[in-house]
Amino acid sequence: MDVLWAPWRMDYILGPKPDECVFCVPSNTAEDEERKILARGRLCYVIMNKYPYNSGHLMVAPYRHVSCLTDLTTEERQEVMEYVTRCVSVLKEAMRPQGVNAGLNLGEAAGAGIAAHLHFQLVPRWNGDASFMAVFGETRVIPDHLMATYSRLKPYFETSRN
């Protein structure tokens, strides 16, 4: 029997499930590392996905709790896209992916896991990363621990500019 270790999943399995929206973050930065927030703008922020599709899976969300692009102000749309672009740049430099899936699911029917709060997904991809495990075993292998990825990406956000 093959064993696949994913110790960070136990936090999700046994941990309390939040009643509030996970994308409505406090304005203070005290919990940023715990929440895996990598960068904060004036109107949006960058956060790592705690249950990633691939190492380096990032999300960009506005601070304001809105569910659709049409609910964003012009300034929010501009800053969100600036941070999406910045994420692609950081991922390319820090993780050297061969591609990046970047997207947005609007509404539960479209596949949004948390439909009430708009968020863009950025997933670095490498040729062959969807190996036999994902195709035949219906299992994803995330090769890097979340904190190791956070520690690798954080300095790029502190020094990078759009």
One Martini backbone bead per residue (centre of mass of N, CA, C, O) as a GRO file, in nm:
protein
  162
    1MET     BB    1   0.096   0.036   0.023
    2ASP     BB    2   0.042   0.362  -0.024
    3VAL     BB    3   0.171   0.672   0.116
    4LEU     BB    4   0.018   0.991   0.188
    5TRP     BB    5   0.144   1.287   0.307
    6ALA     BB    6  -0.080   1.547   0.487
    7PRO     BB    7  -0.062   1.713   0.776
    8TRP     BB    8  -0.229   1.985   0.722
    9ARG     BB    9  -0.519   1.851   0.703
   10MET     BB   10  -0.582   1.816   1.009
   11ASP     BB   11  -0.663   2.107   1.065
   12TYR     BB   12  -0.922   2.084   0.893
   13ILE     BB   13  -1.059   1.832   1.009
   14LEU     BB   14  -1.039   1.926   1.334
   15GLY     BB   15  -1.102   2.204   1.295
   16PRO     BB   16  -1.250   2.485   1.300
   17LYS     BB   17  -1.523   2.634   1.148
   18PRO     BB   18  -1.598   2.911   1.003
   19ASP     BB   19  -1.857   3.153   1.007
   20GLU     BB   20  -1.696   3.333   0.855
   21CYS     BB   21  -1.538   3.487   0.614
   22VAL     BB   22  -1.218   3.411   0.490
   23PHE     BB   23  -1.198   3.701   0.315
   24CYS     BB   24  -1.256   3.856   0.586
   25VAL     BB   25  -1.016   4.056   0.695
   26PRO     BB   26  -0.830   4.205   0.900
   27SER     BB   27  -0.663   4.513   0.921
   28ASN     BB   28  -0.468   4.378   1.074
   29THR     BB   29  -0.137   4.193   1.071
   30ALA     BB   30  -0.110   3.968   1.299
   31GLU     BB   31  -0.239   3.713   1.102
   32ASP     BB   32  -0.090   3.680   0.826
   33GLU     BB   33   0.076   3.420   0.854
   34GLU     BB   34  -0.156   3.231   0.941
   35ARG     BB   35  -0.333   3.318   0.676
   36LYS     BB   36  -0.129   3.368   0.428
   37ILE     BB   37  -0.046   3.665   0.389
   38LEU     BB   38   0.160   3.842   0.150
   39ALA     BB   39  -0.030   4.095   0.061
   40ARG     BB   40  -0.111   4.456   0.075
   41GLY     BB   41  -0.343   4.674  -0.013
   42ARG     BB   42  -0.590   4.907  -0.021
   43LEU     BB   43  -0.830   4.691  -0.167
   44CYS     BB   44  -0.631   4.438  -0.152
   45TYR     BB   45  -0.514   4.085  -0.151
   46VAL     BB   46  -0.274   3.823  -0.074
   47ILE     BB   47  -0.334   3.464  -0.073
   48MET     BB   48  -0.306   3.156   0.033
   49ASN     BB   49  -0.385   2.834  -0.024
   50LYS     BB   50  -0.446   2.589   0.221
   51TYR     BB   51  -0.580   2.401  -0.034
   52PRO     BB   52  -0.403   2.321  -0.281
   53TYR     BB   53  -0.340   2.233  -0.619
   54ASN     BB   54  -0.058   2.380  -0.580
   55SER     BB   55   0.227   2.505  -0.546
   56GLY     BB   56   0.154   2.851  -0.508
   57HIS     BB   57  -0.140   2.899  -0.444
   58LEU     BB   58  -0.320   3.186  -0.525
   59MET     BB   59  -0.498   3.484  -0.400
   60VAL     BB   60  -0.728   3.750  -0.498
   61ALA     BB   61  -0.881   3.999  -0.281
   62PRO     BB   62  -1.109   4.187  -0.168
   63TYR     BB   63  -1.208   4.333   0.116
   64ARG     BB   64  -1.469   4.350   0.004
   65HIS     BB   65  -1.792   4.202   0.021
   66VAL     BB   66  -1.806   4.043  -0.289
   67SER     BB   67  -1.939   3.840  -0.581
   68CYS     BB   68  -1.882   4.052  -0.824
   69LEU     BB   69  -1.743   4.242  -1.063
   70THR     BB   70  -1.993   4.449  -1.070
   71ASP     BB   71  -1.933   4.534  -0.753
   72LEU     BB   72  -1.691   4.680  -0.832
   73THR     BB   73  -1.487   4.917  -0.841
   74THR     BB   74  -1.263   5.063  -1.035
   75GLU     BB   75  -1.034   5.056  -0.824
   76GLU     BB   76  -1.060   4.758  -0.750
   77ARG     BB   77  -1.013   4.638  -1.029
   78GLN     BB   78  -0.733   4.755  -1.071
   79GLU     BB   79  -0.591   4.635  -0.819
   80VAL     BB   80  -0.650   4.341  -0.866
   81MET     BB   81  -0.499   4.325  -1.142
   82GLU     BB   82  -0.226   4.413  -1.033
   83TYR     BB   83  -0.202   4.163  -0.837
   84VAL     BB   84  -0.224   3.942  -1.044
   85THR     BB   85   0.027   4.031  -1.200
   86ARG     BB   86   0.223   4.016  -0.961
   87CYS     BB   87   0.188   3.713  -0.908
   88VAL     BB   88   0.298   3.614  -1.174
   89SER     BB   89   0.578   3.737  -1.138
   90VAL     BB   90   0.652   3.593  -0.874
   91LEU     BB   91   0.613   3.302  -0.965
   92LYS     BB   92   0.818   3.307  -1.196
   93GLU     BB   93   1.065   3.377  -1.014
   94ALA     BB   94   1.030   3.173  -0.759
   95MET     BB   95   0.911   2.890  -0.929
   96ARG     BB   96   0.929   2.837  -1.237
   97PRO     BB   97   0.696   2.804  -1.421
   98GLN     BB   98   0.536   2.695  -1.731
   99GLY     BB   99   0.267   2.799  -1.590
  100VAL     BB  100  -0.062   2.974  -1.544
  101ASN     BB  101  -0.344   2.965  -1.362
  102ALA     BB  102  -0.605   3.210  -1.426
  103GLY     BB  103  -0.899   3.288  -1.217
  104LEU     BB  104  -1.273   3.295  -1.214
  105ASN     BB  105  -1.554   3.218  -1.002
  106LEU     BB  106  -1.900   3.286  -1.060
  107GLY     BB  107  -2.039   3.107  -0.856
  108GLU     BB  108  -2.134   2.793  -0.778
  109ALA     BB  109  -2.193   2.687  -1.074
  110ALA     BB  110  -1.883   2.778  -1.155
  111GLY     BB  111  -1.701   2.671  -0.882
  112ALA     BB  112  -1.730   2.828  -0.627
  113GLY     BB  113  -1.645   2.773  -0.301
  114ILE     BB  114  -1.667   3.101  -0.243
  115ALA     BB  115  -1.919   3.300  -0.365
  116ALA     BB  116  -1.946   3.564  -0.173
  117HIS     BB  117  -1.621   3.604  -0.238
  118LEU     BB  118  -1.424   3.737  -0.440
  119HIS     BB  119  -1.166   3.538  -0.627
  120PHE     BB  120  -0.855   3.488  -0.745
  121GLN     BB  121  -0.674   3.239  -0.923
  122LEU     BB  122  -0.330   3.105  -0.879
  123VAL     BB  123  -0.164   2.840  -1.070
  124PRO     BB  124   0.106   2.676  -1.084
  125ARG     BB  125   0.276   2.513  -1.368
  126TRP     BB  126   0.392   2.189  -1.474
  127ASN     BB  127   0.518   1.965  -1.657
  128GLY     BB  128   0.362   1.680  -1.513
  129ASP     BB  129   0.191   1.758  -1.246
  130ALA     BB  130  -0.035   1.562  -1.371
  131SER     BB  131  -0.008   1.281  -1.280
  132PHE     BB  132  -0.109   0.968  -1.206
  133MET     BB  133  -0.233   1.053  -0.937
  134ALA     BB  134  -0.453   1.241  -1.063
  135VAL     BB  135  -0.561   1.060  -1.295
  136PHE     BB  136  -0.583   0.765  -1.138
  137GLY     BB  137  -0.581   0.839  -0.809
  138GLU     BB  138  -0.723   1.104  -0.728
  139THR     BB  139  -0.440   1.257  -0.647
  140ARG     BB  140  -0.265   1.505  -0.486
  141VAL     BB  141   0.068   1.643  -0.505
  142ILE     BB  142   0.234   1.838  -0.261
  143PRO     BB  143   0.579   1.923  -0.247
  144ASP     BB  144   0.511   2.170  -0.049
  145HIS     BB  145   0.505   2.336   0.222
  146LEU     BB  146   0.334   2.606   0.315
  147MET     BB  147   0.562   2.753   0.480
  148ALA     BB  148   0.776   2.728   0.261
  149THR     BB  149   0.624   2.891   0.049
  150TYR     BB  150   0.583   3.145   0.212
  151SER     BB  151   0.889   3.199   0.261
  152ARG     BB  152   0.957   3.222  -0.044
  153LEU     BB  153   0.741   3.458  -0.131
  154LYS     BB  154   0.744   3.703   0.065
  155PRO     BB  155   1.001   3.863  -0.035
  156TYR     BB  156   0.882   3.933  -0.317
  157PHE     BB  157   0.651   4.117  -0.205
  158GLU     BB  158   0.843   4.318  -0.051
  159THR     BB  159   1.013   4.397  -0.338
  160SER     BB  160   0.798   4.414  -0.539
  161ARG     BB  161   0.675   4.550  -0.846
  162ASN     BB  162   0.458   4.630  -1.106
   0.00000   0.00000   0.00000
